[in-house]
Amino acid sequence: MRQQTYYEAYLDDFDKIVVYLSRNSYGGSSNRFYVKDDDGNIYNLLIQSVETTQNNYTKYTLLLNEELEIGKEYYVVHQHARAVILQYSAIVKTQRFDDMFYYDGADLGYTYNNKYTSFALWAPCASRVKLEIAKNNVTYTYEMQRTEKGVFRYSVLENLENATYVYFVRVNGEWKETIDPYGNASIENSRRSAVIDMRKIKVKDYPLPEMKTVCDAIIYEVSVRDFTSQKSTGILHRGTFNGFVEENEYTKEKCTGFSYLKSLGITHVQLMPVMDFGSVNEIYPELHYNWGYDPIQYRVPEGSFSIAPQNPYDRIFGLVNLVEECHKAGIRVNLDVVFNHVYDKETHFFENTVPNYYFQMNEQGDFSNGTWCGNDIDSKRKMCAKYIVDTCIYLVKTYHIDGLRFDLMGILDYHLMNEIQQKCKALNPNFMVYGEGWDMPSFLDYRERASIVNSFKMNEVAHFSDRFRDVVKGRTGAHEVNVKGYCSGAVYLIDIMKNVMSGSCTHEGMDPMFANPRNAVNYVECHDNMTSWDKLKECCKEDSKEIRIARHKMMIAAVMFAQGIPFLHSGQEFARSKHGLSNTYEESDDVNKLDYERRNQYQDIVDCTKDLIEIRKNHACLRYAEKEEVEENVRFSSIEQQVLLYQCKDSEEVLTIFFNPTNGTFHYEFDQDQTLIYYNKKIEESGCRHLTIAPFSVIVACHKYS
């Protein structure tokens, strides 16, 4: 932010300097400015314009007659002989700067072997960079050399495994200590980066169930901490990577933790942020609770999920083991990544290495805040985009993950999302890329945002369907808790219900939101929404508990049977409650824990969810990926404009699915014999022609072609 001190100077382009003089200093007046460097060179400046600002400053726009050398330290002097550091500012947002300093090498960070380690840091605006290495309680400091494209380098000719390091970057007249942006290991609380031997990081691959399209996925969202934080789980290392996949006689008998996850039948587990984040002390994680949407290091697993966070290897091995065990169980692993903002801009390595470059900033020096986190990542900058792509590829190659979920994806640009999808899928043919495509009010041009409104520009990227959530469950805003959806009793939404059940890709009921069903992630509940159960308690107060349970099952059935990609929030399958709270990101373990005692209480909903998952897996006509397939094979009708009839077919069968969210009883006559495979639970009843549709019921009838 500008206009904070008496005298400020900014290099905003290769030929333009902007100066702010407080009118409390020399009346804000100067008739002459020049630039000087430490070598005694003088560069004259031409005053192009003078403006008075609303903040009691005089703004001078100055023109350079000759260009400055990027990376040198300069001072701007006014007529009263006062000098101030010239800050590299909006110049870093110019295309010319990007073209001049874009570095396409693959050696940023460190390159290790047991004889030497080479370090490389991209810091084009820095005048100096020092490397501080600590090993065996001895600290060494080295002056790094500036090389091509603003990359600083240094090689240490010894075995540095387990050594720790930081950089000291001199930029804009200040020394800033920073960890390594490309660092892949760290000691506790992000204090220092660490050197490890990546050859020791090996993920054993296991055969996974076939996936023809992303619509074969059934995603289950869960927090590593929440999953096993309850004391009665019988798990030794609760809330950790190791605890996540820990099994013993108790967990198997009581069906807790990983034993429980394996029993559900889901295809993908989506881990809420597992890369290094702020707010939680890694040594004393019990002091604070946080989900982790406040990133610090993008390539280093979170230490509070580690048994030994001081050990750079332990957290890595923990995540590797988690992925291996999930894969061994036939479950793919998606990571929730947070590239839209950082925890603390002023102390983050992005800002400490190249100030202003990585964050959306306007010409006035104000920073975009579409995330409401105080900073928005600028993915249009070439080295920022490279960093994100490089990091995604690193995560895929290192941890063998199967998908990425992007938090507040609408902050990023759609070109970047397409590139990530293409490059990750080249490494893993079944790779998934999806995220929150909300149209965030950032400085990025709305036409460039990776938002739902631009989903047609991202052919293979999926978006969370807020339309599906709002139509099926009801709106989720803080002042809209009483607004019902179709399954909670708003039967007038039946036509739009047809649209969302078709993957929101047809003109059924309303205009399409997506090009294909594979672009729709269908959900009614996720980590930062009011849970479905809590929502039902508020908007359906007139219902008995039994009816609320029936409606809850109906919502899960809608998620499982809709065209598109089904998504479940952990605990949704046993009426998870957060005491009416929605965004519980820092509430406590008591609020956020996965409650296995509640699971036992609502085992009927768990069993129902398993049945619904099995039906989706067994019937390919519920998993069309292309719009043309939906248009050809999916039909809708209704009974008295209240009960939804959803029919889908393929070459082998036709399914007729009934949703009755009312207290009325209805009747339906089939033209051909049907086998009822689901009537509020899995059944097997053949020869059905006359169907009685009970209140608050979901029914699936199947007719096999002879």
C-alpha positions in Angstrom: 0.0 0.0 0.0 1.2 3.4 -1.0 1.2 6.8 0.8 2.2 5.5 4.2 5.5 7.4 4.8 6.7 11.0 4.1 8.5 10.2 0.9 8.1 7.2 -1.4 9.4 6.3 -4.8 8.3 3.4 -7.1 9.6 2.0 -10.3 6.4 1.3 -12.2 7.8 0.8 -15.7 11.1 0.8 -17.4 10.8 4.5 -18.1 8.4 5.6 -15.3 8.9 6.4 -11.6 6.1 7.5 -9.4 6.9 9.6 -6.3 4.6 10.5 -3.4 5.6 13.4 -1.2 3.5 14.1 2.0 2.3 17.6 2.1 3.5 17.5 5.8 7.1 17.4 4.4 8.3 20.4 2.4 4.7 21.1 1.6 4.9 18.1 -0.7 6.7 20.3 -3.2 9.8 19.6 -5.3 10.9 21.1 -8.6 13.6 18.5 -9.4 14.2 14.8 -8.9 17.1 12.6 -9.9 18.2 8.9 -9.4 21.5 7.9 -8.0 23.1 4.5 -7.4 25.8 3.3 -5.0 28.5 3.8 -7.7 27.8 7.6 -7.8 26.0 7.5 -11.2 23.3 10.1 -11.6 20.1 9.6 -13.8 18.1 12.7 -14.5 14.3 12.6 -14.3 11.7 14.6 -16.2 8.5 15.6 -14.3 5.7 14.5 -16.5 2.8 15.3 -14.2 1.9 16.5 -10.7 -1.3 15.5 -8.9 -2.8 16.2 -5.5 -4.1 13.0 -3.9 -6.9 12.7 -1.4 -4.5 11.4 1.2 -2.6 14.7 1.6 0.1 13.7 -0.8 1.5 15.1 -4.0 2.0 12.5 -6.6 4.8 13.0 -9.2 5.0 11.0 -12.3 8.6 11.1 -13.6 10.2 9.9 -16.8 13.6 8.2 -17.2 15.8 9.2 -20.1 17.8 6.0 -19.8 16.9 2.6 -18.4 18.0 1.3 -15.0 19.6 -2.0 -14.5 17.0 -4.3 -12.8 18.4 -5.7 -9.6 20.6 -2.7 -8.7 19.8 -0.5 -5.7 18.8 3.0 -6.5 17.7 6.1 -4.6 15.5 9.0 -5.7 16.6 12.4 -4.5 14.4 15.5 -4.5 15.3 19.2 -4.6 15.7 19.3 -0.8 18.5 16.7 -1.0 16.4 14.0 0.7 16.8 10.5 -0.7 14.6 7.4 -0.6 15.0 3.9 -1.9 13.5 3.3 -5.3 11.2 0.3 -4.9 10.6 -2.1 -7.7 6.9 -2.0 -7.9 4.4 -2.1 -10.9 7.3 -2.7 -13.3 7.1 -6.4 -12.2 3.6 -6.5 -13.7 4.7 -5.5 -17.2 4.9 -8.0 -20.0 8.4 -6.8 -20.8 9.5 -7.7 -17.2 7.9 -11.2 -17.6 9.6 -11.7 -21.0 13.0 -10.5 -19.8 13.1 -12.6 -16.6 11.1 -15.7 -17.3 13.2 -18.7 -16.5 12.1 -22.0 -17.9 14.8 -24.1 -16.1 14.0 -27.1 -13.9 16.6 -26.5 -11.2 15.1 -23.9 -9.0 15.3 -24.9 -5.3 18.2 -27.2 -4.6 19.8 -30.1 -6.5 21.3 -32.7 -4.1 23.8 -35.5 -4.3 26.1 -36.8 -1.6 29.1 -34.8 -3.0 27.5 -31.4 -3.5 24.3 -29.4 -3.4 23.5 -26.6 -5.7 21.0 -23.9 -4.8 19.0 -21.6 -7.2 16.6 -18.8 -6.3 14.7 -16.6 -8.7 14.9 -13.1 -7.4 15.4 -10.7 -10.3 14.9 -7.5 -8.3 17.3 -8.4 -5.6 20.7 -6.6 -5.4 22.2 -9.4 -3.3 21.2 -12.8 -1.9 22.9 -14.7 0.9 22.6 -18.4 1.6 22.7 -19.5 5.2 23.3 -23.2 5.9 23.2 -24.9 9.3 24.6 -28.4 9.8 25.7 -30.1 13.0 25.1 -26.9 15.0 27.4 -24.9 12.8 26.1 -22.1 10.6 27.8 -20.9 7.3 26.8 -18.0 5.1 27.6 -17.7 1.4 27.2 -14.8 -1.0 25.2 -16.1 -4.0 26.0 -15.2 -7.6 23.5 -13.5 -9.9 23.1 -15.3 -13.2 20.8 -15.4 -16.1 17.2 -14.3 -15.8 17.6 -13.1 -12.3 18.5 -16.5 -10.8 21.0 -16.5 -7.9 23.1 -19.6 -7.5 25.6 -21.2 -5.2 27.0 -24.7 -4.8 28.3 -26.3 -1.6 30.9 -29.0 -2.2 29.9 -31.4 0.6 27.2 -33.8 1.6 24.4 -31.5 3.0 21.7 -34.1 3.7 19.6 -33.0 6.7 21.2 -29.6 6.7 18.8 -26.7 7.0 18.9 -23.4 5.1 17.4 -20.0 4.6 18.0 -17.2 2.1 18.6 -13.5 2.9 17.4 -11.4 0.1 18.3 -7.7 -0.3 15.5 -6.0 -2.3 14.0 -2.6 -2.1 16.6 -1.5 0.4 15.8 -4.2 3.0 17.2 -7.6 3.9 14.4 -10.2 4.1 14.9 -13.7 5.5 13.0 -16.4 3.6 12.6 -20.1 3.2 12.9 -21.7 -0.2 9.9 -21.3 -2.5 10.9 -24.6 -4.2 11.8 -26.3 -1.0 10.4 -29.7 -0.5 11.3 -30.3 3.1 11.3 -28.3 6.3 11.8 -28.4 10.0 9.0 -27.5 12.5 6.8 -24.4 12.0 8.4 -23.5 8.6 11.4 -22.0 10.3 14.0 -23.3 7.8 14.0 -25.3 4.7 15.9 -28.6 4.7 18.0 -30.6 2.3 16.9 -34.3 1.8 17.7 -37.1 -0.6 14.7 -37.4 -2.8 15.9 -40.8 -3.9 14.7 -42.1 -0.5 11.1 -40.9 -1.3 9.5 -43.8 -3.1 5.8 -44.6 -3.5 4.9 -48.2 -4.1 2.2 -48.4 -6.8 -0.8 -50.8 -6.5 -3.4 -51.7 -9.2 -6.5 -49.5 -8.9 -10.0 -50.1 -10.1 -10.6 -49.1 -13.7 -11.9 -45.6 -14.4 -13.4 -44.9 -17.9 -14.2 -41.3 -17.1 -14.1 -38.9 -14.1 -17.8 -39.6 -13.6 -16.8 -43.1 -12.3 -15.4 -41.2 -9.2 -17.2 -41.0 -5.9 -15.3 -38.4 -3.8 -15.2 -38.4 0.0 -13.9 -35.2 1.6 -12.1 -35.5 4.9 -9.6 -33.7 7.1 -6.6 -35.7 8.3 -7.0 -34.3 11.7 -10.8 -34.6 12.0 -10.8 -38.2 10.7 -9.2 -39.7 13.8 -9.2 -37.0 16.5 -11.9 -38.6 18.5 -10.4 -40.3 21.5 -12.5 -43.4 21.3 -11.2 -44.4 17.8 -8.7 -46.8 19.2 -6.0 -45.2 17.1 -2.6 -44.4 18.6 -1.5 -41.5 16.4 -4.7 -39.6 16.2 -4.9 -36.7 13.8 -1.8 -37.6 11.8 -0.9 -39.1 8.5 0.1 -42.3 10.2 -3.1 -42.4 12.2 -5.2 -41.9 9.1 -4.3 -45.4 7.8 -3.7 -47.0 11.2 -5.5 -50.3 11.7 -5.6 -52.7 14.6 -8.0 -55.2 16.1 -10.0 -52.4 17.8 -10.4 -50.3 14.6 -11.5 -53.4 12.7 -14.0 -54.5 15.4 -15.4 -51.0 16.0 -15.0 -50.0 12.3 -13.3 -46.7 13.0 -10.7 -44.7 11.0 -9.3 -46.3 8.0 -11.2 -49.5 8.6 -14.4 -47.5 8.3 -13.3 -45.6 5.2 -12.6 -48.8 3.4 -16.1 -50.1 4.2 -17.9 -47.3 2.5 -17.2 -48.1 -1.1 -16.0 -44.7 -2.2 -13.5 -44.4 -5.0 -11.6 -41.2 -4.0 -10.7 -39.6 -0.7 -10.2 -35.9 -1.0 -7.8 -34.8 1.7 -8.4 -31.3 3.0 -5.1 -29.2 2.9 -2.1 -31.4 3.8 0.6 -29.1 2.7 2.3 -26.8 5.2 -0.1 -24.2 6.7 -0.1 -21.5 9.4 -2.3 -21.1 12.5 -1.3 -24.5 14.0 1.8 -24.9 16.1 3.4 -28.1 14.7 5.0 -29.0 18.0 1.8 -28.3 20.1 -1.1 -28.8 17.6 -3.6 -29.0 20.5 -3.1 -25.3 21.1 -5.0 -24.2 18.0 -7.4 -25.8 15.5 -7.4 -25.0 11.8 -8.3 -26.8 8.6 -5.3 -25.5 6.8 -6.6 -23.0 4.2 -3.7 -20.7 5.1 -0.8 -21.9 3.0 2.9 -21.3 3.8 4.8 -24.0 1.9 3.2 -25.6 -1.1 5.6 -28.5 -1.5 6.1 -29.5 2.1 3.6 -31.7 4.0 2.1 -30.2 7.1 4.1 -30.9 10.3 1.2 -31.1 12.7 0.1 -34.2 10.8 3.5 -35.7 11.5 4.6 -37.8 14.4 8.0 -36.0 14.4 7.6 -32.6 12.8 11.2 -31.6 13.6 12.3 -34.4 11.2 12.2 -33.2 7.6 11.6 -36.8 6.3 8.9 -37.9 8.8 6.1 -35.8 7.4 7.0 -36.8 3.9 7.1 -40.5 4.7 3.8 -40.1 6.5 2.0 -38.7 3.5 3.7 -41.3 1.2 2.4 -44.1 3.5 -1.1 -42.7 3.5 -1.3 -42.6 -0.3 0.2 -46.2 -0.5 -2.3 -47.6 2.0 -5.2 -45.9 0.2 -4.1 -47.2 -3.1 -3.6 -50.7 -1.7 -7.3 -50.5 -0.6 -8.3 -49.5 -4.1 -9.0 -45.9 -3.0 -7.5 -43.0 -5.1 -6.2 -39.8 -3.3 -7.0 -36.2 -4.3 -5.4 -33.3 -2.6 -7.1 -30.0 -1.7 -4.7 -27.3 -2.7 -4.8 -23.6 -1.9 -3.1 -21.5 -4.6 -5.4 -18.6 -4.4 -3.8 -16.7 -1.5 -1.1 -17.1 1.2 -1.3 -17.1 5.0 0.6 -13.9 5.5 1.7 -11.9 2.4 4.2 -9.7 4.2 6.3 -12.7 5.5 5.7 -15.1 2.7 8.5 -16.3 0.4 6.7 -14.9 -2.6 6.8 -11.4 -1.3 10.3 -11.7 0.3 11.9 -12.8 -2.9 10.1 -10.7 -5.6 7.9 -8.1 -3.9 4.5 -7.4 -5.6 5.1 -9.9 -8.3 3.0 -12.9 -7.1 0.0 -10.9 -6.0 -2.7 -9.1 -7.9 -2.0 -5.4 -7.6 -3.4 -2.3 -9.4 -1.5 0.8 -10.6 -2.2 2.6 -7.3 -0.4 -0.1 -5.4 -3.5 -1.6 -3.9 -3.7 -5.4 -3.6 -6.7 -7.4 -4.7 -8.8 -9.0 -2.0 -11.3 -11.3 -3.7 -10.4 -14.1 -1.4 -11.2 -11.9 1.7 -7.8 -13.1 3.0 -6.0 -9.9 2.3 -4.2 -11.1 -0.9 -5.0 -12.8 -4.2 -2.4 -14.7 -6.2 -1.6 -13.3 -9.6 -1.5 -16.4 -11.9 -1.2 -14.3 -15.0 2.4 -13.6 -14.2 4.6 -16.1 -16.0 6.8 -17.2 -13.1 3.8 -17.4 -10.8 2.0 -19.7 -13.3 5.2 -21.7 -13.7 5.5 -22.1 -9.9 2.0 -23.4 -9.6 2.3 -25.8 -12.6 5.7 -27.0 -11.4 4.3 -27.6 -7.9 1.3 -29.6 -9.2 3.6 -31.8 -11.3 5.9 -32.2 -8.3 3.0 -33.4 -6.1 1.9 -35.9 -8.8 5.4 -37.3 -9.4 6.4 -37.4 -5.7 3.2 -38.6 -4.0 1.4 -40.4 -6.9 -1.8 -38.5 -6.2 -4.8 -38.9 -8.4 -6.4 -35.5 -8.4 -6.3 -31.9 -7.3 -9.2 -29.9 -5.8 -8.5 -26.1 -6.1 -9.8 -23.9 -3.3 -11.3 -20.6 -4.7 -10.3 -21.6 -8.2 -12.0 -18.5 -9.6 -9.1 -16.4 -8.3 -6.8 -18.2 -10.8 -7.1 -17.9 -14.6 -8.6 -20.6 -16.8 -5.5 -20.9 -19.1 -3.5 -22.1 -16.0 -6.2 -24.6 -15.0 -6.2 -26.1 -18.5 -2.4 -26.4 -18.5 -2.4 -28.1 -15.1 -5.1 -30.5 -16.2 -3.2 -31.4 -19.4 0.2 -31.9 -17.8 -1.1 -33.8 -14.8 -3.2 -36.1 -16.9 -0.2 -36.8 -19.1 1.4 -38.3 -15.9 -1.8 -40.0 -14.7 -4.5 -40.8 -17.4 -7.2 -40.9 -14.7 -6.2 -37.6 -13.1 -9.0 -35.2 -11.9 -8.9 -31.4 -11.7 -11.8 -29.6 -10.1 -12.5 -26.8 -7.8 -14.5 -23.9 -6.5 -15.4 -21.9 -9.6 -17.0 -19.0 -7.7 -16.7 -15.7 -9.5 -14.5 -13.9 -7.0 -14.3 -10.1 -7.1 -10.6 -9.9 -7.8 -8.6 -7.6 -10.0 -8.4 -10.4 -12.6 -10.5 -9.7 -15.7 -13.8 -11.7 -15.3 -13.3 -13.2 -18.8 -10.0 -14.7 -17.6 -11.2 -16.2 -14.3 -11.4 -20.0 -13.8 -15.0 -19.5 -12.7 -18.2 -21.4 -13.5 -19.2 -18.6 -15.9 -16.1 -19.5 -17.9 -16.5 -23.3 -17.5 -17.0 -23.8 -21.2 -13.4 -22.6 -21.7 -12.2 -25.5 -19.5 -13.3 -28.7 -21.2 -11.7 -31.2 -18.7 -11.9 -29.2 -15.5 -14.9 -29.7 -13.1 -16.6 -27.2 -10.8 -18.5 -27.6 -7.6 -22.2 -27.1 -8.6 -23.7 -24.6 -6.3 -26.9 -24.9 -8.4 -27.1 -28.5 -7.5 -26.6 -27.8 -3.8 -29.1 -25.0 -3.7 -31.8 -26.8 -5.6 -31.5 -30.2 -3.8 -30.8 -29.0 -0.3 -31.7 -25.3 -0.2 -29.6 -22.1 -0.1 -26.8 -22.0 2.4 -26.2 -18.3 3.1 -26.2 -17.1 6.7 -29.6 -15.5 6.3 -31.0 -18.2 4.1 -31.1 -21.2 6.4 -34.8 -21.4 6.2 -34.9 -21.5 2.4 -35.8 -25.1 1.3 -34.6 -27.1 -1.7 -36.6 -29.8 -3.5 -35.6 -32.6 -1.2 -36.4 -30.5 1.9 -39.9 -29.7 0.6 -39.8 -27.0 -2.0 -41.5 -29.1 -4.7 -41.9 -26.1 -6.9 -38.3 -26.6 -7.8 -39.0 -29.8 -9.6 -38.2 -28.5 -13.1 -34.9 -27.2 -12.0 -34.3 -30.5 -10.2 -34.5 -32.1 -13.6 -31.7 -29.8 -14.8 -29.3 -30.6 -11.9 -30.0 -34.3 -12.1 -28.9 -34.1 -15.8 -25.5 -32.7 -14.8 -26.7 -29.1 -15.4 -25.6 -29.5 -19.0 -28.9 -29.6 -20.8 -31.8 -27.2 -21.3 -34.0 -29.3 -19.1 -35.7 -27.0 -16.6 -33.3 -24.1 -17.3 -30.3 -23.1 -19.2 -27.2 -25.3 -18.9 -24.4 -24.3 -16.5 -21.8 -26.8 -17.8 -20.8 -28.2 -21.2 -20.8 -31.8 -20.0 -21.8 -33.7 -16.9 -18.1 -34.4 -16.3 -17.7 -30.7 -15.5 -20.2 -30.9 -12.6 -19.3 -31.9 -9.1 -22.6 -32.6 -7.4 -22.8 -32.0 -3.7 -25.1 -30.8 -1.0 -22.6 -30.6 1.8 -18.9 -29.8 2.2 -16.5 -28.6 4.9 -17.6 -24.9 4.9 -21.3 -25.3 4.4 -23.9 -25.9 7.1 -24.3 -29.7 7.2 -27.4 -31.2 5.6 -28.6 -32.4 8.9 -28.2 -29.0 10.6 -29.9 -27.4 7.6 -32.8 -29.8 7.8 -33.2 -29.0 11.5 -33.6 -25.3 10.7 -35.7 -25.3 7.5 -37.9 -28.4 8.3 -38.7 -27.8 11.9 -42.2 -29.1 11.4 -40.8 -32.6 10.4 -40.3 -35.4 12.8 -36.9 -36.9 13.2 -37.9 -39.9 11.1 -38.9 -37.6 8.2 -35.7 -35.6 8.5 -33.8 -38.8 8.2 -35.8 -39.7 5.1 -35.1 -36.3 3.5 -31.4 -36.7 4.4 -31.2 -40.1 2.7 -33.0 -38.5 -0.3 -30.3 -35.8 -0.6 -27.6 -38.4 -0.6 -29.5 -40.4 -3.3 -29.8 -37.3 -5.4 -26.0 -36.9 -5.2 -25.4 -40.5 -6.1 -27.9 -40.8 -8.9 -27.3 -37.4 -10.7 -25.2 -37.3 -13.9 -21.9 -35.8 -13.0 -19.3 -36.4 -10.3 -20.7 -37.2 -6.8 -19.2 -35.7 -3.8 -19.7 -36.5 -0.1 -18.5 -34.6 3.0 -17.2 -37.0 5.6 -19.8 -37.8 8.2 -22.6 -36.7 5.9 -23.5 -40.4 5.8 -24.4 -40.4 9.5 -26.1 -37.0 9.8 -23.0 -35.1 10.8 -23.8 -32.1 12.9 -21.6 -29.1 13.7 -24.2 -27.6 16.1 -25.7 -25.4 13.4 -22.3 -23.8 12.5 -21.2 -23.6 8.9 -17.6 -22.5 8.4 -15.9 -24.2 11.4 -12.3 -23.8 10.2 -10.9 -22.8 13.5 -13.6 -24.0 16.0 -12.1 -27.0 17.8 -11.7 -30.7 17.6 -14.9 -31.2 19.6 -16.9 -29.5 16.8 -15.0 -30.9 13.8 -14.1 -34.4 14.8 -15.6 -37.3 12.9 -17.9 -38.7 15.6 -18.0 -42.5 15.4 -20.5 -42.7 18.2 -22.9 -40.7 16.2 -22.1 -43.0 13.3 -23.3 -45.9 15.4 -26.5 -43.9 16.2 -27.3 -43.3 12.6 -26.0 -46.6 11.1 -29.1 -46.8 9.0 -28.1 -43.8 7.0 -24.6 -45.3 6.6 -26.0 -48.5 5.3 -28.2 -46.5 2.9 -25.2 -44.6 1.6 -23.3 -47.8 1.0 -26.3 -49.1 -1.0 -26.5 -46.0 -3.1 -22.8 -46.1 -3.8 -23.1 -49.7 -4.9 -26.0 -48.9 -7.2 -24.1 -46.1 -8.9 -21.1 -48.4 -9.4 -23.3 -51.1 -10.9 -25.3 -49.1 -13.4 -23.3 -47.3 -16.1 -26.3 -45.2 -17.2 -25.8 -43.1 -14.0 -22.3 -42.1 -15.0 -22.5 -40.5 -18.4 -19.6 -38.1 -19.1 -20.8 -36.4 -22.3 -23.7 -34.1 -22.9 -24.8 -36.0 -26.0 -25.1 -39.2 -23.9 -27.4 -37.5 -21.4 -29.5 -36.0 -24.2 -29.9 -39.4 -25.8 -30.5 -41.6 -22.8 -31.9 -39.5 -19.9 -35.6 -38.5 -19.6 -37.6 -36.7 -16.9 -41.3 -36.5 -16.1 -43.3 -36.1 -12.9 -46.4 -37.2 -11.0 -48.7 -34.2 -10.3 -45.7 -31.9 -10.6 -44.5 -33.2 -7.2 -42.8 -36.5 -7.6 -39.8 -36.5 -9.9 -39.4 -39.4 -12.4 -35.9 -39.7 -13.6 -35.2 -42.3 -16.3 -31.9 -43.3 -17.7 -30.9 -46.1 -20.0 -28.1 -47.8 -21.9 -27.9 -50.8 -24.2 -28.6 -53.3 -21.4 -31.2 -51.7 -19.1 -33.4 -48.8 -18.2 -33.6 -47.3 -14.6 -36.6 -45.4 -13.4 -35.9 -43.4 -10.3 -38.6 -41.8 -8.2 -38.1 -38.9 -5.7 -41.1 -38.1 -3.5 -40.3 -35.3 -1.0 -43.9 -34.8 0.0 -46.2 -36.4 2.7 -48.5 -37.7 -0.1 -48.8 -41.2 -1.4 -48.7 -41.7 -5.2 -49.3 -44.6 -7.6 -47.5 -45.5 -10.9 -48.1 -48.1 -13.5 -45.2 -49.6 -15.6 -45.7 -50.8 -19.1 -43.3 -53.7 -18.5 -42.2 -55.8 -15.5 -39.7 -54.1 -13.3 -37.3 -55.2 -10.6 -37.2 -52.9 -7.6 -33.6 -52.6 -6.5 -34.0 -49.8 -4.0 -36.9 -48.6 -1.9 -35.3 -46.4 0.8 -32.8 -49.3 1.1 -31.4 -51.9 -1.2 -34.0 -54.6 -2.1 -34.6 -57.2 -4.8 -38.2 -57.4 -5.8 -39.0 -58.6 -9.3 -42.2 -58.6 -11.4 -43.4 -55.2 -10.3 -45.8 -53.3 -12.5 -47.9 -51.3 -10.0 -45.9 -49.1 -7.7 -47.1 -47.4 -4.6 -44.8 -44.4 -3.8 -44.8 -43.8 -0.1 -44.1 -40.3 1.4 -40.5 -39.1 1.6 -39.2 -42.1 -0.5 -36.7 -42.8 -3.1 -37.3 -45.8 -5.4 -35.2 -47.3 -8.1 -36.8 -49.7 -10.6 -34.8 -51.6 -13.2 -35.9 -53.2 -16.5 -33.3 -55.4 -18.3 -33.6 -55.7 -22.0 -34.0 -59.3 -23.1 
